[in-house]
């Protein structure tokens, strides 16, 4: 009986944790996207500094560091 209760509580805790994660993702989806795109912009700016500027204007300059 003790093992059955442990399994029951473990499974129910996992289901609750997944439900909470889904709720938080749906609730804060816009903030998650905003932080992700901000991080991508920062990474793009850093890579632009290393590559020497705008790589779209001169493709021959793309790999020059």
C-alpha positions in Angstrom: 0.0 0.0 0.0 2.9 2.4 0.8 4.5 1.9 -2.6 1.1 2.5 -4.3 0.7 5.8 -2.5 4.3 6.9 -3.4 3.6 6.1 -7.0 0.3 7.9 -6.9 1.7 11.0 -5.3 4.7 11.0 -7.6 2.5 10.8 -10.7 0.1 13.4 -9.4 3.0 15.8 -8.6 4.4 15.3 -12.1 0.9 16.0 -13.7 0.5 19.1 -11.5 4.1 20.3 -12.4 3.4 19.9 -16.1 0.1 21.7 -15.7 1.7 24.6 -13.9 4.5 24.8 -16.6 1.9 24.9 -19.4 -0.1 27.6 -17.5 3.0 29.7 -17.0 4.1 29.3 -20.7 0.7 30.4 -21.9 0.5 33.3 -19.4 3.9 34.7 -20.1 4.3 33.8 -23.8 4.7 37.4 -25.0 7.4 38.1 -22.4 9.2 34.9 -23.3 9.2 35.9 -27.0 10.3 39.5 -26.1 13.3 38.2 -24.0 14.2 35.7 -26.8 14.2 38.3 -29.5 16.1 40.7 -27.3 18.7 38.1 -26.8 18.9 37.4 -30.5 19.4 41.1 -31.2 22.2 41.3 -28.6 23.9 38.2 -30.1 23.5 39.7 -33.6 25.0 43.0 -32.5 28.0 41.2 -30.8 28.5 39.0 -33.9 28.3 42.2 -36.0 31.1 43.7 -34.0 33.3 40.6 -34.5 32.6 40.3 -38.2 33.3 43.9 -38.9 29.9 45.4 -39.4 27.1 44.7 -41.8 27.7 41.4 -43.5 24.6 41.8 -45.7 26.0 44.7 -47.7 29.3 43.0 -48.7 29.2 39.1 -48.8 32.9 38.9 -49.5 33.6 40.5 -46.1 31.4 38.0 -44.2 34.2 35.8 -42.8 36.8 38.4 -42.3 37.5 38.9 -38.6 
